């Protein structure tokens, strides 16, 4: 704190000169002197000292206390009062200016320097504290949430601008006295009081929702986070944040309404439309089985029947996706083999010469999954058959432990036209697939990804022969082992 700038206010020239010499010898910088209250205020304004040594009794109508009041109000410069024994009765009056020390004349140098150092140090700490408080106030005023503090009785001692706007209160209302409990709707007040008592005792309460009451009587939902203010092991108030969740509640309601509406449409598709598809499929089958039905129209009926069946599959896929996304699907320990065997039967029933080879055997390989495992294999195998133009479609399904031994590594390898590197990244996303990625233009691969991830696994596609996409694709899955 050496080389601090000090202003001396003393109307006795000899005393001022002696004081200046002592201070200068002590390593401080005496930036000026003043011999009256008005001169002291002017010097403080012009010289901006770090500290003022102020004699209480000065010549003129104003004394050092008057000058100190004005300097504190305008410049906030720390003051040390100099006083004689005969002036001690003025000390009580001087307390209102919050001086940093009193030095009684004649003073000891040690006492003087100690007082100066303590005053400079205390002033520096207070400036940092004020800067910190100003920063805190500025930041809290910018926050869209309500930030508040209370005393130990729950009276609000601070609230930011957002808080006043949120409750439609004014600064005048604040000055007249408001309590936290007062701002909570009557039906939630007893619960709030109990929770405040818990917080005061040191319990941490999170995400506590209350119905809040505005000045005009209207209410809104909010969450309050609070913590006790402790001083010298005593509870002296609360400090907290209030978040208006009206928007969130409205959004949650809209989401629930939309979810119920989506469920209705899915149920409509899976029941009524599916029934209509079955009727259409039945009549088309009947036509094909009619001996006198003209052969030249048979192909057209077969195409129509195929599309009706595709519609039924799409409806089934949408229902499956809905169940997966809603978390309704339950998982258990299941054998991989039965699902694979059923999917193989479906794949080889297609109008193509299909060979499927697998090292998966019954009762040996189990995963944590459900009956939707059939959809995984069925979609992958039927896609492989569909997009393989060879006379004989060959598919390999292999299984091995993964690196960390908690998963099975399942590979479905085809010899189709392959998938470009760009489309390997998006082929499981129905919304992005197009062009070359039309290997599975329906929901099939999207459903495969959803099912695998609902099991806690993962899936990706690689070249069957590394670096040569024309040799076919390899769909690699990691599925958690069933234990």
Residue pairs with C-beta under 8 A, 6 or more apart in sequence:
1 117
1 120
1 121
1 124
2 27
2 28
3 27
3 28
3 29
4 28
4 29
4 50
4 51
4 116
4 120
5 28
5 29
5 31
5 47
5 48
5 49
5 50
5 51
6 23
6 28
6 29
6 30
6 31
6 49
6 50
6 51
6 52
6 53
6 116
7 30
7 31
7 32
7 33
7 34
7 40
7 43
7 44
7 47
7 49
7 51
7 52
7 53
8 16
8 19
8 20
8 23
8 30
8 32
8 33
8 34
8 52
8 53
9 33
9 34
9 35
9 39
9 40
9 43
9 52
9 53
9 54
9 55
9 58
9 64
9 67
10 16
10 19
10 33
10 35
10 53
10 55
10 82
11 35
11 36
11 55
11 57
11 58
11 59
12 55
13 35
15 55
15 105
16 33
16 35
19 53
19 82
20 30
20 33
22 109
22 112
23 30
23 53
23 112
23 116
24 30
26 109
26 112
26 113
26 116
28 116
31 47
31 49
32 43
32 46
32 47
32 49
33 43
34 40
34 42
34 43
35 58
35 59
36 58
36 59
36 60
36 62
37 58
37 60
37 62
37 63
37 64
37 66
37 67
37 70
38 60
38 62
38 67
40 52
40 54
40 58
40 64
40 67
40 71
41 67
41 70
41 71
41 74
43 49
44 52
44 71
44 74
44 75
44 77
45 74
45 75
48 75
48 77
49 77
50 77
50 78
50 120
50 123
51 77
51 78
51 79
51 80
51 100
51 116
51 119
51 120
51 123
52 68
52 71
52 77
52 78
52 79
52 80
53 80
53 82
53 103
54 64
54 67
54 68
54 79
54 80
54 81
54 82
54 99
55 64
55 81
55 82
55 83
56 63
56 64
56 65
56 81
56 82
56 83
56 87
56 90
56 91
56 94
57 63
57 64
57 83
57 84
57 87
57 90
58 64
58 67
63 90
64 81
64 82
64 94
65 90
65 93
65 94
65 96
65 97
68 79
68 81
68 94
68 97
68 99
69 96
69 97
71 77
71 79
72 79
72 97
72 98
78 100
78 119
78 120
78 122
78 123
79 97
79 99
79 100
80 99
80 100
80 101
80 102
80 103
80 115
80 116
80 119
81 91
81 94
81 99
81 101
81 102
81 103
82 103
82 105
82 107
83 90
83 91
83 94
83 102
83 103
83 104
83 105
84 104
84 105
85 104
88 104
91 102
94 102
100 115
100 118
100 119
100 122
100 123
101 115
101 118
101 119
103 111
103 112
103 115
140 147
140 160
141 160
141 161
141 162
143 160
143 162
144 162
145 162
145 241
145 242
145 243
145 244
146 159
146 160
146 162
146 163
146 166
146 167
146 241
146 242
146 243
146 244
147 158
147 159
147 160
147 162
147 163
147 240
147 241
147 242
148 156
148 158
148 159
148 160
148 163
148 180
148 238
148 239
148 240
148 241
148 242
149 156
149 157
149 158
149 159
149 229
149 237
149 238
149 239
149 240
150 156
150 157
150 179
150 180
150 237
150 238
150 239
151 157
151 236
151 237
152 235
152 236
152 237
153 179
154 179
154 180
154 181
154 196
154 238
155 177
155 178
155 179
156 174
156 177
156 178
156 179
156 180
157 237
159 174
163 169
163 242
164 170
164 171
164 174
166 214
166 242
166 244
167 183
167 212
167 214
167 215
168 214
168 215
168 216
169 178
169 215
173 215
180 192
180 196
180 238
181 189
181 192
181 193
181 196
182 213
183 212
183 213
184 192
184 210
184 211
184 212
184 213
185 210
185 211
185 212
185 213
185 219
186 213
187 211
188 210
188 211
191 210
192 210
195 205
195 208
196 226
196 238
198 205
199 205
199 226
199 227
199 228
199 238
200 228
200 235
200 238
202 228
205 226
206 225
207 223
208 223
208 224
208 225
209 221
209 222
209 223
209 245
210 221
210 222
210 223
210 224
211 219
211 220
211 221
211 222
212 219
212 220
212 221
212 222
212 242
212 244
213 219
214 220
220 244
220 246
221 244
221 245
221 246
221 249
222 242
222 243
222 244
222 245
223 242
223 243
223 245
224 240
224 241
224 242
224 243
225 240
225 241
225 243
226 238
226 239
226 240
226 241
227 238
227 239
227 240
228 235
228 237
228 238
228 239
229 235
229 236
229 237
229 238
229 239
230 236
259 326
262 322
263 322
266 318
266 319
266 322
269 315
269 318
269 319
270 315
270 316
270 318
270 319
273 311
273 315
274 312
274 315
274 316
277 308
277 309
277 311
277 312
277 315
278 312
280 308
281 305
281 308
281 309
281 312
284 301
284 304
284 305
284 308
285 305
287 293
287 301
288 298
288 301
288 302
288 305
293 301
310 442
313 442
314 442
314 443
317 442
317 443
317 444
317 447
318 443
320 372
320 375
320 447
320 451
321 443
321 446
321 447
321 450
323 329
324 372
324 447
324 450
324 451
324 454
325 450
329 370
329 372
329 454
330 370
331 368
331 369
331 370
331 454
331 455
332 368
332 369
332 370
332 482
333 366
333 367
333 368
333 482
333 483
334 366
334 367
334 369
334 370
334 371
334 373
334 482
335 362
335 363
335 365
335 366
336 360
336 365
336 366
336 367
336 373
336 399
336 408
336 410
337 360
337 361
337 362
337 363
337 364
337 365
338 362
339 371
339 373
339 374
339 376
339 377
340 358
340 360
340 377
340 397
341 362
342 374
342 377
342 378
343 374
343 376
343 377
343 378
343 380
343 381
344 356
344 358
344 377
344 381
346 378
346 381
346 382
347 354
347 356
347 378
347 381
347 382
347 384
347 385
347 395
348 354
348 356
350 382
350 385
350 386
352 385
352 388
352 393
353 391
353 392
353 393
354 385
354 392
354 393
354 395
355 392
355 393
355 394
355 395
356 381
356 394
356 395
356 396
356 397
357 394
357 395
357 396
357 397
358 396
358 397
358 398
358 399
359 397
359 398
359 399
360 397
360 399
365 399
365 408
366 481
366 482
366 483
367 373
367 408
367 455
367 479
367 480
367 481
367 482
368 455
368 456
368 479
368 480
368 481
368 482
368 483
369 451
369 455
369 479
369 482
372 451
372 454
373 451
375 447
375 448
375 451
376 448
376 451
376 452
376 477
377 397
377 412
379 440
379 444
379 445
379 447
379 448
380 412
380 448
380 475
381 395
381 397
381 412
382 444
383 439
383 440
383 444
383 445
384 393
384 395
384 412
384 414
384 416
384 473
385 393
385 395
387 414
387 416
387 417
387 439
388 414
388 415
388 416
388 417
388 472
389 416
389 417
390 415
393 414
393 415
394 414
394 415
395 412
395 413
395 414
395 415
396 411
396 412
396 413
397 410
397 411
397 412
397 413
398 410
398 411
398 413
399 408
399 409
399 410
399 411
400 408
400 409
401 407
401 408
401 409
402 408
402 409
402 478
406 480
406 481
407 457
407 478
407 479
407 480
407 481
408 478
408 479
408 480
408 481
409 476
409 477
409 478
410 476
410 477
410 478
410 479
411 474
411 475
411 476
411 477
412 474
412 475
412 477
413 464
413 472
413 473
413 474
413 475
414 464
414 472
414 473
414 474
415 464
415 471
415 472
416 439
416 472
416 473
417 439
417 470
417 472
418 463
418 464
418 468
418 469
418 470
418 471
418 472
418 473
419 427
419 436
419 437
419 439
419 461
419 469
419 473
420 436
420 437
420 469
421 469
423 433
423 435
423 436
423 437
424 460
424 461
424 462
426 432
426 433
426 437
427 433
427 437
427 439
427 440
427 445
427 461
428 445
428 446
428 448
428 449
428 459
429 446
430 442
430 443
430 445
430 446
433 440
433 441
433 445
439 445
439 473
448 459
449 459
452 458
452 459
452 477
452 479
453 459
455 479
455 480
456 480
457 477
457 478
457 479
457 480
458 477
458 478
459 475
459 476
459 477
459 478
460 475
460 476
461 473
461 474
461 475
461 476
462 473
462 474
462 476
463 469
463 471
463 472
463 473
463 474
464 471
464 472
464 473
464 474
465 471
465 472
